[in-house]
Amino acid sequence: MQAVKYINYSKKDIPVLFEADCCVCGGGTAGVPAAVMAARGGSGTIIVEKGVSVGGAQTRALVLPFMPTFVEGSDTPIITEIKKRMLDEGIDMDDKVTAFGWFNPEKIAYIYDKMLQEAGVKILYNADLIDAVTEDKKIRYVIVNTIEGLVAIKAGVFIDCTGDAVLARISGVKTEKGFEKTGNNQPMSFRFEMGGIDLDRLYEYTRSINDNWCATKPPYFEIALARHRDIKYPLEPLFVAGFERGELTEEDIEYFQAFTITGKPGCMSMNCPEIPVKFKATRAADLSDAIVYARSMIHRISKFVIKNIPGFEKAYISREASMIGARESFRIVGKYQMTENDYHERRKFDDAVAKTAWYIDAHGEKVGEYLAKGEYYEIPYRALITNEIDNLIVAGRCISATFILQASMRIQPTCMSLGEAAGAAAAYSKKRGIAVNAIEWDKVENDIKAYKK
Ligand SMILES: Cc1cc2nc3c(=O)[nH]c(=O)nc-3n(C[C@H](O)[C@H](O)[C@H](O)COP(=O)(O)OP(=O)(O)OC[C@H]3O[C@@H](n4cnc5c(N)ncnc54)[C@H](O)[C@@H]3O)c2cc1C
């Protein structure tokens, strides 16, 4: 039996549970592609996840579907592979009309477990990253709280895919949070699912109030209203009347959206309630208070739809998210900080790792602008690396971007492509012996790159 190594951390000897080439912290939307690609590239990889499923916002916060990037050819190979694997599991994600990627959370969690296992990634569930030991601008160990108590994990490269830049912050990387003009984060949502819905009846009802409303048919359709947008949604008068009768609060009617879930007949995923911005995604007490507040919103909204919307008569709350949905919290300030100018100028980069044209979708702020068909901007590798830490890559919604730019780059397909690039970069760093923050992505061989220009 191999002797267990210990390190002294905070005046205690704690075991080094794993040693790996690459340690991905946070097994979410970006984390899974990062770990899979690092392992496929030849790096022994471990993924540390505090929940009991990988997929993050996709599985734990019940966020679906993949929004479209609105630009041709943006799907990097991992996205194509996930879509194909969903199809093999009997879930057709590909809606040709809206280009949304419709999935269901249970299937995607299962597929992700399989992808990680096939790639040889060690999954460590129920493991909360709490600290890091750094030396000479490098992270040597991460400290993780587990059933065994605190343990250390040693790795050559660390990828922060926590969504909240947890590893970057504890390692001393500079971060920003919220909108510089208001101090607010984007509002959070506490998503839930409803079952027992007569989807055909609901669909006919939505068609009866506005024929053009739903571009698609069951199993792919949504109902929505968003009062911060200029568009007037057909459901708005119904919800406003509910507010006037005292069935809903003004906060309940700010944003409402429900998507069908492919592979789950009679179910919808509710992209609401949207929690008021006074609850900040970056404060511990707010994050907890927000859950209590949102849970009462969930029960009010579901009661309202059951009473007032045809098709919902026999519906019920079938599932609550196991993680609050934060659209934005902390963002790193990396080697390159993306700004809204990159969006407005449709900027391209020699070291690009992804492209998107998803609009600036900052809930709570009227700042939207759409790019014309065929236009897009790119995300450079330098927005994923930092000056402070040589062996750290950050992928997902907390990369180096201003609040407004983040409101465009944060959608799932883009986060997945960023994870994919981060994993490839980790493997490249090991093979070439180059620190990840010294890699010049524009000079890297094309066959290493998932996103090809
Ligand atoms: C309410 C809401 C609706 C949205 N709607 C859509 C939509 O319809 N379509 C779309 O494409 N995008 C949507 N988005 C955006 C998109 O889902 C997210 O921006 C994206 O999924 C974030 O990916 P990520 O990998 O950065 O983080 P996540 O997917 O959240 O992954 C982070 C992972 O890290 C883990 N973690 C965090 N801290 C620790 C720690 N200390 N230790 C261990 N593990 C940790 C978490 O448990 C989680 O698994 C929405 C977002 C929200 C919040």
Ligand as a Chemical Component Dictionary entry (heavy atoms), coordinates in Angstrom:
data_LIG
# 
_chem_comp.id                   LIG 
_chem_comp.type                 NON-POLYMER 
_chem_comp.pdbx_formal_charge   0 
_chem_comp.three_letter_code    LIG 
# 
loop_
_chem_comp_atom.comp_id 
_chem_comp_atom.atom_id 
_chem_comp_atom.alt_atom_id 
_chem_comp_atom.type_symbol 
_chem_comp_atom.charge 
_chem_comp_atom.model_Cartn_x 
_chem_comp_atom.model_Cartn_y 
_chem_comp_atom.model_Cartn_z 
_chem_comp_atom.pdbx_ordinal 
LIG C1  C1  C 0 -31.187 31.661 -14.295 1  
LIG C2  C2  C 0 -30.262 31.491 -15.449 2  
LIG C3  C3  C 0 -30.784 31.263 -16.706 3  
LIG C4  C4  C 0 -29.934 31.096 -17.785 4  
LIG N1  N1  N 0 -30.460 30.779 -18.995 5  
LIG C5  C5  C 0 -29.651 30.293 -19.947 6  
LIG C6  C6  C 0 -30.185 29.639 -21.078 7  
LIG O1  O1  O 0 -31.402 29.494 -21.209 8  
LIG N2  N2  N 0 -29.312 29.148 -22.001 9  
LIG C7  C7  C 0 -27.970 29.315 -21.899 10 
LIG O2  O2  O 0 -27.247 28.877 -22.797 11 
LIG N3  N3  N 0 -27.423 29.930 -20.829 12 
LIG C8  C8  C 0 -28.232 30.379 -19.833 13 
LIG N4  N4  N 0 -27.705 30.910 -18.694 14 
LIG C9  C9  C 0 -26.246 31.096 -18.586 15 
LIG C10 C10 C 0 -25.462 29.814 -18.358 16 
LIG O3  O3  O 0 -26.283 28.754 -17.876 17 
LIG C11 C11 C 0 -24.301 30.010 -17.378 18 
LIG O4  O4  O 0 -23.655 31.243 -17.589 19 
LIG C12 C12 C 0 -23.266 28.901 -17.561 20 
LIG O5  O5  O 0 -23.908 27.644 -17.452 21 
LIG C13 C13 C 0 -22.166 29.037 -16.523 22 
LIG O6  O6  O 0 -21.269 27.985 -16.698 23 
LIG P1  P1  P 0 -20.012 27.840 -15.709 24 
LIG O7  O7  O 0 -19.305 26.606 -16.098 25 
LIG O8  O8  O 0 -19.261 29.115 -15.655 26 
LIG O9  O9  O 0 -20.654 27.658 -14.253 27 
LIG P2  P2  P 0 -21.598 26.499 -13.717 28 
LIG O10 O10 O 0 -22.225 25.728 -14.804 29 
LIG O11 O11 O 0 -22.478 27.138 -12.705 30 
LIG O12 O12 O 0 -20.584 25.523 -12.972 31 
LIG C14 C14 C 0 -19.933 25.838 -11.780 32 
LIG C15 C15 C 0 -19.705 24.534 -11.029 33 
LIG O13 O13 O 0 -18.752 24.747 -9.991  34 
LIG C16 C16 C 0 -19.206 24.123 -8.808  35 
LIG N5  N5  N 0 -18.593 24.837 -7.701  36 
LIG C17 C17 C 0 -18.724 26.144 -7.386  37 
LIG N6  N6  N 0 -17.998 26.448 -6.319  38 
LIG C18 C18 C 0 -17.361 25.307 -5.950  39 
LIG C19 C19 C 0 -16.463 24.986 -4.904  40 
LIG N7  N7  N 0 -16.072 25.911 -4.019  41 
LIG N8  N8  N 0 -16.026 23.721 -4.799  42 
LIG C20 C20 C 0 -16.432 22.755 -5.685  43 
LIG N9  N9  N 0 -17.283 23.014 -6.705  44 
LIG C21 C21 C 0 -17.736 24.280 -6.828  45 
LIG C22 C22 C 0 -20.711 24.266 -8.864  46 
LIG O14 O14 O 0 -21.361 23.332 -8.044  47 
LIG C23 C23 C 0 -20.987 24.019 -10.351 48 
LIG O15 O15 O 0 -21.148 22.652 -10.628 49 
LIG C24 C24 C 0 -28.531 31.159 -17.597 50 
LIG C25 C25 C 0 -28.005 31.380 -16.330 51 
LIG C26 C26 C 0 -28.856 31.525 -15.267 52 
LIG C27 C27 C 0 -28.274 31.698 -13.891 53 
# 
loop_
_chem_comp_bond.comp_id 
_chem_comp_bond.atom_id_1 
_chem_comp_bond.atom_id_2 
_chem_comp_bond.value_order 
_chem_comp_bond.pdbx_ordinal 
LIG C1  C2  SING 1  
LIG C2  C3  SING 2  
LIG C2  C26 DOUB 3  
LIG C3  C4  DOUB 4  
LIG C4  N1  SING 5  
LIG C4  C24 SING 6  
LIG N1  C5  DOUB 7  
LIG C5  C6  SING 8  
LIG C5  C8  SING 9  
LIG C6  O1  DOUB 10 
LIG C6  N2  SING 11 
LIG N2  C7  SING 12 
LIG C7  O2  DOUB 13 
LIG C7  N3  SING 14 
LIG N3  C8  DOUB 15 
LIG C8  N4  SING 16 
LIG N4  C9  SING 17 
LIG N4  C24 SING 18 
LIG C9  C10 SING 19 
LIG C10 O3  SING 20 
LIG C10 C11 SING 21 
LIG C11 O4  SING 22 
LIG C11 C12 SING 23 
LIG C12 O5  SING 24 
LIG C12 C13 SING 25 
LIG C13 O6  SING 26 
LIG O6  P1  SING 27 
LIG P1  O7  DOUB 28 
LIG P1  O8  SING 29 
LIG P1  O9  SING 30 
LIG O9  P2  SING 31 
LIG P2  O10 DOUB 32 
LIG P2  O11 SING 33 
LIG P2  O12 SING 34 
LIG O12 C14 SING 35 
LIG C14 C15 SING 36 
LIG C15 O13 SING 37 
LIG C15 C23 SING 38 
LIG O13 C16 SING 39 
LIG C16 N5  SING 40 
LIG C16 C22 SING 41 
LIG N5  C17 SING 42 
LIG N5  C21 SING 43 
LIG C17 N6  DOUB 44 
LIG N6  C18 SING 45 
LIG C18 C19 SING 46 
LIG C18 C21 DOUB 47 
LIG C19 N7  SING 48 
LIG C19 N8  DOUB 49 
LIG N8  C20 SING 50 
LIG C20 N9  DOUB 51 
LIG N9  C21 SING 52 
LIG C22 O14 SING 53 
LIG C22 C23 SING 54 
LIG C23 O15 SING 55 
LIG C24 C25 DOUB 56 
LIG C25 C26 SING 57 
LIG C26 C27 SING 58 
# 
